[in-house]
Every structure is written in structure tokens, then in C-alpha cells.
Amino acid sequence: MSKYEEITEARNLLGIPERASMAEIKARYRCAVSKWHPDKCPESEQECREMTQKLNAAYKVIMDYCAGYEYSFEKEEVKRYISKEEWWIERFGDGPLWG
């Protein structure tokens, strides 16, 4: 299995979309684990343990990928993620008229 296929399989198991923030990745993982945790799972305990192990392994694959990912801090890339307020101020200023 290629690295891409491994990451895609892990992403699908955790329910992570193709583009996600670190906060979203962690939230999806926590949600999936809480659903399948053996103490909370209504299914068979063994099935829940196996699924929890799969989820933990998938999360490790995703985290390993993210740990090696190179983030861009170039001006144009950072601008892609500014808030609506920052966008407005950048284009029109923060004078009292817009205040």
C-alpha cells in the first residue's frame, strides 16, 4: 500500500475531509473514539476494542503525516486564511467611518 493510500484509508476511517485543520482532525478523532470506546460502546466489547485500536492507528498515521508537513508562512499563503474583519481592514482601513 502506498503512503497516499494509507493516509486516505486513515482519513476515511476517521471521517476527515480532504482538506482539514488540525483542530478539525483532532475533533473528528475524539468524536470517533468516544463513539467506539469500549466503556461507552453498545456493540460487543471486542468489536469496540478492535475499532478503537484501528482509530488510534489511523490517528497516528495522520499525525505522523502532519508532523512532517511543511507549513507555508509566505505572505500570500497567510492572507488566504485571514478573517473577514482582517480582510475588510486590509482593503478599507480601520478608520472611524468603518469602526
C-alpha positions as YAML, in Angstrom:
chain: A
units: angstrom
residues:
- id: 1
  name: MET
  ca: [0.00, 0.00, 0.00]
- id: 2
  name: SER
  ca: [1.37, 3.43, -0.91]
- id: 3
  name: LYS
  ca: [1.72, 6.21, 1.66]
- id: 4
  name: TYR
  ca: [-1.12, 8.13, -0.05]
- id: 5
  name: GLU
  ca: [-3.41, 5.09, 0.15]
- id: 6
  name: GLU
  ca: [-2.51, 4.59, 3.81]
- id: 7
  name: ILE
  ca: [-3.28, 8.23, 4.63]
- id: 8
  name: THR
  ca: [-6.51, 8.14, 2.62]
- id: 9
  name: GLU
  ca: [-7.67, 4.99, 4.39]
- id: 10
  name: ALA
  ca: [-6.87, 6.55, 7.78]
- id: 11
  name: ARG
  ca: [-8.60, 9.80, 6.80]
- id: 12
  name: ASN
  ca: [-11.72, 7.96, 5.69]
- id: 13
  name: LEU
  ca: [-11.83, 5.85, 8.85]
- id: 14
  name: LEU
  ca: [-11.71, 8.99, 10.98]
- id: 15
  name: GLY
  ca: [-14.20, 10.85, 8.75]
- id: 16
  name: ILE
  ca: [-11.74, 13.63, 7.90]
- id: 17
  name: PRO
  ca: [-12.41, 15.58, 4.69]
- id: 18
  name: GLU
  ca: [-9.65, 16.03, 2.08]
- id: 19
  name: ARG
  ca: [-8.87, 19.47, 3.47]
- id: 20
  name: ALA
  ca: [-8.97, 19.92, 7.26]
- id: 21
  name: SER
  ca: [-7.42, 22.00, 10.01]
- id: 22
  name: MET
  ca: [-5.53, 20.40, 12.88]
- id: 23
  name: ALA
  ca: [-8.43, 21.33, 15.17]
- id: 24
  name: GLU
  ca: [-10.88, 19.52, 12.89]
- id: 25
  name: ILE
  ca: [-8.64, 16.43, 12.68]
- id: 26
  name: LYS
  ca: [-8.44, 16.24, 16.47]
- id: 27
  name: ALA
  ca: [-12.17, 16.82, 16.87]
- id: 28
  name: ARG
  ca: [-13.05, 14.06, 14.39]
- id: 29
  name: TYR
  ca: [-10.68, 11.68, 16.15]
- id: 30
  name: ARG
  ca: [-12.13, 12.45, 19.59]
- id: 31
  name: CYS
  ca: [-15.68, 12.02, 18.28]
- id: 32
  name: ALA
  ca: [-14.89, 8.66, 16.66]
- id: 33
  name: VAL
  ca: [-13.04, 7.34, 19.70]
- id: 34
  name: SER
  ca: [-15.81, 8.39, 22.07]
- id: 35
  name: LYS
  ca: [-18.33, 6.57, 19.89]
- id: 36
  name: TRP
  ca: [-16.29, 3.34, 19.81]
- id: 37
  name: HIS
  ca: [-14.69, 3.43, 23.26]
- id: 38
  name: PRO
  ca: [-15.29, 0.04, 24.94]
- id: 39
  name: ASP
  ca: [-16.76, 1.70, 28.04]
- id: 40
  name: LYS
  ca: [-19.42, 3.55, 26.03]
- id: 41
  name: CYS
  ca: [-19.99, 1.28, 23.05]
- id: 42
  name: PRO
  ca: [-23.34, -0.56, 22.86]
- id: 43
  name: GLU
  ca: [-21.89, -3.17, 20.47]
- id: 44
  name: SER
  ca: [-19.77, -6.11, 21.57]
- id: 45
  name: GLU
  ca: [-16.83, -5.14, 23.74]
- id: 46
  name: GLN
  ca: [-14.35, -6.99, 21.50]
- id: 47
  name: GLU
  ca: [-15.59, -5.22, 18.35]
- id: 48
  name: CYS
  ca: [-15.31, -1.87, 20.11]
- id: 49
  name: ARG
  ca: [-11.76, -2.60, 21.28]
- id: 50
  name: GLU
  ca: [-10.72, -3.54, 17.74]
- id: 51
  name: MET
  ca: [-12.30, -0.42, 16.28]
- id: 52
  name: THR
  ca: [-10.67, 1.78, 18.92]
- id: 53
  name: GLN
  ca: [-7.29, 0.24, 18.05]
- id: 54
  name: LYS
  ca: [-7.92, 0.92, 14.34]
- id: 55
  name: LEU
  ca: [-8.90, 4.52, 15.10]
- id: 56
  name: ASN
  ca: [-5.77, 5.02, 17.21]
- id: 57
  name: ALA
  ca: [-3.59, 3.60, 14.44]
- id: 58
  name: ALA
  ca: [-5.31, 5.80, 11.83]
- id: 59
  name: TYR
  ca: [-4.81, 8.87, 14.00]
- id: 60
  name: LYS
  ca: [-1.11, 8.02, 14.36]
- id: 61
  name: VAL
  ca: [-0.78, 7.79, 10.56]
- id: 62
  name: ILE
  ca: [-2.42, 11.21, 10.15]
- id: 63
  name: MET
  ca: [-0.35, 12.79, 12.95]
- id: 64
  name: ASP
  ca: [2.88, 11.36, 11.51]
- id: 65
  name: TYR
  ca: [1.99, 12.87, 8.14]
- id: 66
  name: CYS
  ca: [1.13, 16.23, 9.73]
- id: 67
  name: ALA
  ca: [4.35, 16.26, 11.78]
- id: 68
  name: GLY
  ca: [6.38, 16.09, 8.57]
- id: 69
  name: TYR
  ca: [4.24, 18.59, 6.66]
- id: 70
  name: GLU
  ca: [5.93, 21.86, 5.76]
- id: 71
  name: TYR
  ca: [3.73, 24.83, 6.52]
- id: 72
  name: SER
  ca: [3.99, 27.93, 4.37]
- id: 73
  name: PHE
  ca: [4.37, 31.27, 6.12]
- id: 74
  name: GLU
  ca: [4.63, 33.23, 2.89]
- id: 75
  name: LYS
  ca: [2.58, 36.41, 2.83]
- id: 76
  name: GLU
  ca: [0.19, 35.26, 0.09]
- id: 77
  name: GLU
  ca: [-0.46, 31.93, 1.81]
- id: 78
  name: VAL
  ca: [-1.14, 33.57, 5.19]
- id: 79
  name: LYS
  ca: [-3.52, 36.04, 3.50]
- id: 80
  name: ARG
  ca: [-5.65, 33.14, 2.29]
- id: 81
  name: TYR
  ca: [-6.69, 32.47, 5.90]
- id: 82
  name: ILE
  ca: [-7.37, 35.90, 7.34]
- id: 83
  name: SER
  ca: [-10.72, 36.62, 8.99]
- id: 84
  name: LYS
  ca: [-13.47, 38.68, 7.36]
- id: 85
  name: GLU
  ca: [-12.66, 41.56, 9.69]
- id: 86
  name: GLU
  ca: [-8.98, 41.47, 8.77]
- id: 87
  name: TRP
  ca: [-9.91, 41.31, 5.06]
- id: 88
  name: TRP
  ca: [-12.11, 44.39, 5.45]
- id: 89
  name: ILE
  ca: [-9.48, 46.36, 7.37]
- id: 90
  name: GLU
  ca: [-6.78, 45.41, 4.86]
- id: 91
  name: ARG
  ca: [-8.82, 46.76, 1.96]
- id: 92
  name: PHE
  ca: [-10.59, 49.74, 3.53]
- id: 93
  name: GLY
  ca: [-8.63, 50.59, 6.67]
- id: 94
  name: ASP
  ca: [-9.89, 50.82, 10.20]
- id: 95
  name: GLY
  ca: [-10.91, 54.47, 10.24]
- id: 96
  name: PRO
  ca: [-13.85, 55.74, 12.31]
- id: 97
  name: LEU
  ca: [-16.20, 55.53, 9.31]
- id: 98
  name: TRP
  ca: [-15.86, 51.73, 9.25]
- id: 99
  name: GLY
  ca: [-15.34, 51.36, 13.02]
...
